[in-house]
Amino acid sequence: MRKTGLVLLLTLVALTTSACAPLLIGGAAVAVADEAVEQDQGGDGLF
């Protein structure tokens, strides 16, 4: 019983993490691009 619960929990965590990963990576890329534009051109950057 305990092993089954652990497997279900790990499966849920894996599915949740894999679903959010593109959003986290995309958000980080936008933040880096915004900072690069700020450093290069000054001002407020992209946003």
KEKE-3310 file (N, C-alpha, C; in steps of 0.2 Angstrom, whole numbers, plus 5000, padded with zeros to 4 digits):
npx = (5004:5009:5020:5013:5006:5017:5022:5012:5012:5025:5023:5013:5020:5030:5022:5016:5028:5033:5024:5024:5037:5040:5034:5041:5054:5052:5048:5060:5069:5063:5065:5079:5081:5075:5083:5095:5092:5090:5103:5110:5103:5098:5086:5069:5070:5063:5050)
npy = (4994:5006:5008:5009:5021:5030:5028:5034:5047:5051:5050:5060:5071:5071:5073:5086:5094:5092:5098:5111:5115:5121:5133:5139:5139:5147:5159:5163:5165:5176:5185:5186:5191:5203:5210:5210:5219:5230:5233:5235:5245:5254:5262:5255:5243:5228:5228)
npz = (5000:5004:4995:4983:4985:4985:4972:4965:4969:4965:4951:4949:4953:4943:4931:4934:4935:4922:4914:4918:4915:4901:4903:4913:4908:4896:4903:4910:4899:4893:4903:4903:4890:4891:4901:4894:4883:4891:4896:4884:4877:4886:4897:4899:4893:4885:4890)
capx = (5000:5014:5024:5008:5005:5024:5023:5007:5015:5030:5020:5009:5025:5033:5017:5016:5034:5034:5019:5026:5044:5040:5032:5047:5060:5050:5049:5067:5072:5061:5068:5086:5081:5074:5089:5100:5090:5091:5110:5112:5100:5096:5079:5065:5070:5057:5043)
capy = (5000:5012:5009:5012:5029:5033:5028:5039:5054:5053:5051:5066:5076:5071:5076:5093:5097:5092:5103:5118:5117:5126:5140:5142:5141:5153:5165:5164:5167:5183:5190:5187:5195:5210:5212:5211:5225:5236:5234:5237:5251:5258:5263:5250:5236:5226:5229)
capz = (5000:5005:4989:4978:4986:4983:4965:4962:4971:4960:4944:4949:4953:4936:4926:4935:4933:4915:4911:4920:4913:4896:4905:4917:4903:4893:4907:4911:4893:4892:4908:4901:4884:4894:4904:4889:4880:4895:4896:4878:4875:4892:4897:4902:4890:4881:4893)
cpx = (5004:5018:5019:5007:5011:5024:5018:5009:5020:5028:5016:5014:5028:5028:5017:5022:5035:5029:5021:5033:5044:5039:5038:5053:5058:5051:5056:5070:5069:5064:5076:5086:5080:5080:5095:5099:5091:5098:5112:5110:5098:5089:5075:5066:5065:5050:5043)
cpy = (5006:5013:5011:5019:5033:5034:5033:5046:5056:5054:5058:5072:5077:5075:5084:5097:5098:5097:5110:5120:5122:5133:5143:5144:5147:5160:5167:5167:5175:5188:5191:5192:5202:5213:5214:5218:5231:5238:5237:5244:5256:5258:5257:5243:5235:5228:5235)
cpz = (5000:4998:4983:4979:4984:4976:4962:4964:4966:4953:4944:4949:4946:4931:4927:4933:4925:4911:4912:4917:4907:4898:4909:4913:4899:4897:4909:4905:4891:4897:4906:4895:4886:4897:4899:4885:4884:4896:4890:4876:4880:4892:4901:4899:4886:4884:4898)
residu = (MET:ARG:LYS:THR:GLY:LEU:VAL:LEU:LEU:LEU:THR:LEU:VAL:ALA:LEU:THR:THR:SER:ALA:CYS:ALA:PRO:LEU:LEU:ILE:GLY:GLY:ALA:ALA:VAL:ALA:VAL:ALA:ASP:GLU:ALA:VAL:GLU:GLN:ASP:GLN:GLY:GLY:ASP:GLY:LEU:PHE)
# end
